[in-house]
Amino acid sequence: MIELRVGGMTCGHCVAAVTRAVQRLDPAAAVSVDLATGRVSVAGALARAAVESAIEAAGYTVETSGR
């Protein structure tokens, strides 16, 4: 499971956009977005870097520790 904190999400459209971005990589991936906390969880066989890149390409920021 990949757990990310994503900035810039403010509405249901944002939730759908992030979900679509991840599922373009793997349509079978289970994506859970908590708008209130800005957390995105992804269950599937995806690399963390690929998920981060897809979300950033959709126009959102991925906040990670150590960056």
DSSP file (Angstrom, degrees, kcal/mol; ACC not computed):
  #  RESIDUE AA STRUCTURE BP1 BP2  ACC     N-H-->O    O-->H-N    N-H-->O    O-->H-N    TCO  KAPPA ALPHA  PHI   PSI    X-CA   Y-CA   Z-CA
    1    1 A M              0   0    0      0, 0.0     2,-0.5     0, 0.0    42,-0.2   0.000 360.0 360.0 360.0 134.2    0.0    0.0    0.0
    2    2 A I  E     -A   42   0A   0     40,-2.8    40,-2.6    45,-0.0     2,-0.5  -0.906 360.0-166.0-104.4 129.0    1.3    3.4   -0.9
    3    3 A E  E     +A   41   0A   0     -2,-0.5     2,-0.3    38,-0.2    38,-0.2  -0.970  13.7 172.3-117.4 126.2    0.3    6.3    1.4
    4    4 A L  E     -A   40   0A   0     36,-2.9    36,-2.8    -2,-0.5     2,-0.6  -0.941  31.4-137.5-132.4 152.8    0.8    9.9    0.2
    5    5 A R  E     -AB  39  63A   0     58,-0.8    58,-3.0    -2,-0.3     2,-0.5  -0.965  29.6-166.2-106.5 123.8   -0.1   13.4    1.3
    6    6 A V  E     - B   0  62A   0     32,-3.6     3,-0.4    -2,-0.6     2,-0.3  -0.940   5.2-152.3-119.8 129.1   -1.3   15.4   -1.7
    7    7 A G  E    S+ B   0  61A   0     54,-3.2    54,-1.8    -2,-0.5     3,-0.1  -0.670  70.2  40.7 -97.7 153.2   -1.7   19.1   -1.8
    8    8 A G  S    S+     0   0    0      1,-0.3     2,-0.5    -2,-0.3    -1,-0.2   0.389  71.9 131.1  97.0  -2.4   -4.1   21.1   -3.9
    9    9 A M        +     0   0    0     -3,-0.4    -1,-0.3     1,-0.1     3,-0.1  -0.738  14.7 151.0 -86.5 126.4   -7.1   18.9   -3.6
   10   10 A T        +     0   0    0     -2,-0.5     2,-0.3     1,-0.2    -1,-0.1   0.506  55.2  16.4-130.3 -10.4  -10.2   20.9   -2.7
   11   11 A C  S  > S-     0   0    0      1,-0.1     4,-1.7    24,-0.0     3,-0.3  -0.890  85.4 -81.6-155.2 179.3  -13.3   19.2   -4.2
   12   12 A G  H  > S+     0   0    0     -2,-0.3     4,-2.3     1,-0.2     5,-0.2   0.825 122.4  59.6 -61.7 -33.0  -14.9   16.1   -5.6
   13   13 A H  H  > S+     0   0    0      1,-0.2     4,-2.5     2,-0.2    -1,-0.2   0.904 104.1  51.1 -62.1 -39.9  -13.4   16.9   -9.0
   14   14 A C  H  > S+     0   0    0     -3,-0.3     4,-2.5     2,-0.2     5,-0.3   0.906 108.0  51.9 -63.4 -42.4   -9.9   16.8   -7.5
   15   15 A V  H  X S+     0   0    0     -4,-1.7     4,-2.4     1,-0.2    -2,-0.2   0.933 112.2  46.2 -59.0 -46.6  -10.7   13.4   -6.0
   16   16 A A  H  X S+     0   0    0     -4,-2.3     4,-2.7     1,-0.2    -2,-0.2   0.889 111.6  51.6 -64.4 -40.1  -11.8   12.1   -9.4
   17   17 A A  H  X S+     0   0    0     -4,-2.5     4,-2.2     2,-0.2    -2,-0.2   0.913 112.1  45.2 -65.3 -43.2   -8.8   13.6  -11.2
   18   18 A V  H  X S+     0   0    0     -4,-2.5     4,-2.0     2,-0.2     5,-0.2   0.919 113.7  50.3 -66.1 -43.3   -6.3   12.0   -8.7
   19   19 A T  H  X S+     0   0    0     -4,-2.4     4,-2.6    -5,-0.3    -2,-0.2   0.933 112.0  47.1 -60.8 -46.8   -8.1    8.7   -8.9
   20   20 A R  H  X S+     0   0    0     -4,-2.7     4,-1.4     1,-0.2    -1,-0.2   0.899 108.6  55.6 -61.4 -41.5   -8.1    8.8  -12.8
   21   21 A A  H  X S+     0   0    0     -4,-2.2     4,-0.6     1,-0.2    -1,-0.2   0.909 113.2  40.9 -59.5 -43.0   -4.4    9.7  -12.9
   22   22 A V  H >X S+     0   0    0     -4,-2.0     4,-1.4     1,-0.2     3,-1.2   0.913 112.7  53.8 -72.0 -42.5   -3.4    6.7  -10.8
   23   23 A Q  H 3< S+     0   0    0     -4,-2.6    -1,-0.2     1,-0.3    -2,-0.2   0.653  95.8  67.6 -72.7 -13.3   -5.8    4.3  -12.5
   24   24 A R  H 3< S+     0   0    0     -4,-1.4    -1,-0.3    -5,-0.2    -2,-0.2   0.829 104.1  46.1 -67.2 -31.2   -4.3    5.2  -15.9
   25   25 A L  H << S+     0   0    0     -3,-1.2    -2,-0.2    -4,-0.6    -1,-0.2   0.890 138.2   3.0 -74.9 -41.2   -1.2    3.5  -14.7
   26   26 A D    ><  -     0   0    0     -4,-1.4     3,-2.3     1,-0.1    -1,-0.3  -0.809  61.4-161.8-150.1 100.7   -3.1    0.5  -13.4
   27   27 A P  T 3  S+     0   0    0      0, 0.0    -4,-0.1     0, 0.0    -3,-0.1   0.736  94.0  56.5 -57.8 -22.4   -6.9    0.3  -13.9
   28   28 A A  T 3  S+     0   0    0      2,-0.1    -5,-0.1    -5,-0.1     2,-0.1   0.519  79.9 118.0 -87.2  -5.2   -7.1   -2.4  -11.2
   29   29 A A    <   -     0   0    0     -3,-2.3     2,-0.7    -7,-0.1    15,-0.2  -0.371  63.7-133.6 -64.8 137.7   -5.5   -0.1   -8.5
   30   30 A A  E     -C   43   0A   0     13,-2.7    13,-2.6    -2,-0.1     2,-0.5  -0.852  25.8-168.7 -93.6 117.0   -7.7    0.7   -5.5
   31   31 A V  E     -C   42   0A   0     -2,-0.7     2,-0.5    11,-0.2    11,-0.2  -0.921   8.7-174.2-113.2 128.3   -7.4    4.4   -4.8
   32   32 A S  E     -C   41   0A   0      9,-2.8     9,-2.9    -2,-0.5     2,-0.5  -0.987   4.5-169.2-122.8 125.3   -8.8    6.0   -1.7
   33   33 A V  E     -C   40   0A   0     -2,-0.5     2,-0.7     7,-0.2     7,-0.2  -0.962  10.1-164.5-119.1 125.3   -8.7    9.8   -1.3
   34   34 A D  E  >> -C   39   0A   0      5,-3.1     4,-1.9    -2,-0.5     5,-1.3  -0.894   5.2-171.6-106.8 100.9   -9.5   11.6    2.0
   35   35 A L  T  45S+     0   0    0     -2,-0.7    -1,-0.2     1,-0.2   -26,-0.1   0.862  80.2  58.6 -61.5 -38.9  -10.1   15.2    1.0
   36   36 A A  T  45S+     0   0    0      1,-0.2    -1,-0.2     2,-0.1    -2,-0.0   0.863 119.6  27.4 -62.3 -37.9  -10.2   16.4    4.6
   37   37 A T  T  45S-     0   0    0     -3,-0.4    -1,-0.2     2,-0.1    -2,-0.2   0.577 102.3-123.9-101.5 -11.3   -6.7   15.2    5.4
   38   38 A G  T  <5 +     0   0    0     -4,-1.9   -32,-3.6     1,-0.3     2,-0.4   0.744  61.1 145.9  74.4  23.3   -5.2   15.4    1.9
   39   39 A R  E   < -AC   5  34A   0     -5,-1.3    -5,-3.1   -34,-0.2     2,-0.4  -0.777  31.1-168.6-101.2 139.1   -4.3   11.7    2.1
   40   40 A V  E     -AC   4  33A   0    -36,-2.8   -36,-2.9    -2,-0.4     2,-0.4  -0.992   2.2-167.1-124.5 129.1   -4.2    9.3   -0.9
   41   41 A S  E     -AC   3  32A   0     -9,-2.9    -9,-2.8    -2,-0.4     2,-0.4  -0.952   2.8-168.9-116.4 136.3   -3.9    5.6   -0.4
   42   42 A V  E     -AC   2  31A   0    -40,-2.6   -40,-2.8    -2,-0.4     2,-0.5  -0.985   5.0-169.2-129.0 123.4   -3.1    3.3   -3.4
   43   43 A A  E     + C   0  30A   0    -13,-2.6   -13,-2.7    -2,-0.4     2,-0.3  -0.954  47.3  75.2-110.8 124.4   -3.3   -0.5   -3.3
   44   44 A G  S    S-     0   0    0     -2,-0.5     2,-0.9   -15,-0.2    -2,-0.1  -0.955  92.1 -63.5 161.4-176.1   -1.9   -2.3   -6.3
   45   45 A A  S    S+     0   0    0     -2,-0.3     2,-0.3     2,-0.0    -2,-0.1  -0.408  82.5 126.8 -97.4  57.2    1.3   -3.3   -8.0
   46   46 A L        -     0   0    0     -2,-0.9     2,-0.3    -4,-0.1    -2,-0.1  -0.859  61.1-116.5-115.7 149.0    2.6    0.2   -8.7
   47   47 A A     >  -     0   0    0     -2,-0.3     4,-2.0     1,-0.1     3,-0.3  -0.627  23.2-128.2 -79.4 139.9    5.9    1.9   -7.9
   48   48 A R  H  > S+     0   0    0     -2,-0.3     4,-2.7     1,-0.2     5,-0.2   0.897 108.5  54.2 -54.6 -44.3    5.6    4.8   -5.5
   49   49 A A  H  > S+     0   0    0      1,-0.2     4,-2.4     2,-0.2    -1,-0.2   0.870 107.1  51.0 -61.6 -37.5    7.6    7.1   -7.9
   50   50 A A  H  > S+     0   0    0     -3,-0.3     4,-2.2     2,-0.2    -1,-0.2   0.901 111.1  48.0 -67.4 -40.8    5.2    6.3  -10.8
   51   51 A V  H  X S+     0   0    0     -4,-2.0     4,-2.2     2,-0.2     5,-0.2   0.929 112.1  49.4 -65.4 -45.5    2.2    7.2   -8.6
   52   52 A E  H  X S+     0   0    0     -4,-2.7     4,-2.5     1,-0.2    -2,-0.2   0.926 111.8  49.0 -58.9 -45.8    3.8   10.4   -7.4
   53   53 A S  H  X S+     0   0    0     -4,-2.4     4,-2.5     1,-0.2    -1,-0.2   0.898 110.2  50.6 -62.2 -41.9    4.6   11.4  -11.0
   54   54 A A  H  X S+     0   0    0     -4,-2.2     4,-1.1     2,-0.2    -1,-0.2   0.904 112.1  46.9 -64.3 -41.6    1.1   10.7  -12.2
   55   55 A I  H  <>S+     0   0    0     -4,-2.2     5,-1.7     2,-0.2     3,-0.3   0.911 113.4  48.3 -67.8 -42.2   -0.5   12.8   -9.4
   56   56 A E  H ><5S+     0   0    0     -4,-2.5     3,-1.6     1,-0.2    -2,-0.2   0.881 107.8  55.1 -65.4 -37.6    2.0   15.6  -10.1
   57   57 A A  H 3<5S+     0   0    0     -4,-2.5    -1,-0.2     1,-0.3    -2,-0.2   0.774 101.5  59.5 -65.3 -25.5    1.3   15.5  -13.8
   58   58 A A  T 3<5S-     0   0    0     -4,-1.1    -1,-0.3    -3,-0.3    -2,-0.2   0.510 129.3 -97.1 -80.6  -4.7   -2.4   15.9  -13.0
   59   59 A G  T < 5S+     0   0    0     -3,-1.6     2,-0.3     1,-0.4    -3,-0.2   0.604  85.9 114.0 104.2  13.9   -1.6   19.2  -11.3
   60   60 A Y      < -     0   0    0     -5,-1.7     2,-0.4   -46,-0.0    -1,-0.4  -0.748  60.7-120.0-114.1 162.3   -1.3   18.3   -7.6
   61   61 A T  E     -B    7   0A   0    -54,-1.8   -54,-3.2    -2,-0.3     2,-0.6  -0.854  13.9-148.2-105.0 137.6    1.7   18.3   -5.3
   62   62 A V  E     -B    6   0A   0     -2,-0.4     2,-0.6   -56,-0.2   -56,-0.2  -0.913  13.0-152.6-103.4 119.3    2.9   15.3   -3.5
   63   63 A E  E     +B    5   0A   0    -58,-3.0   -58,-0.8    -2,-0.6     2,-0.4  -0.817  21.3 172.0 -95.2 120.9    4.4   16.1   -0.1
   64   64 A T    >   -     0   0    0     -2,-0.6     3,-1.0   -60,-0.1     2,-0.2  -0.958  33.9-113.2-127.9 148.3    7.0   13.6    1.1
   65   65 A S  T 3  S+     0   0    0     -2,-0.4    -2,-0.0     1,-0.2     0, 0.0  -0.530  99.8  33.1 -75.2 145.7    9.3   13.7    4.0
   66   66 A G  T 3         0   0    0     -2,-0.2    -1,-0.2     1,-0.0     0, 0.0   0.494 360.0 360.0  88.5   3.7   13.0   14.1    3.2
   67   67 A R    <         0   0    0     -3,-1.0    -2,-0.1     0, 0.0    -1,-0.0   0.428 360.0 360.0 -96.6 360.0   12.4   16.2    0.1
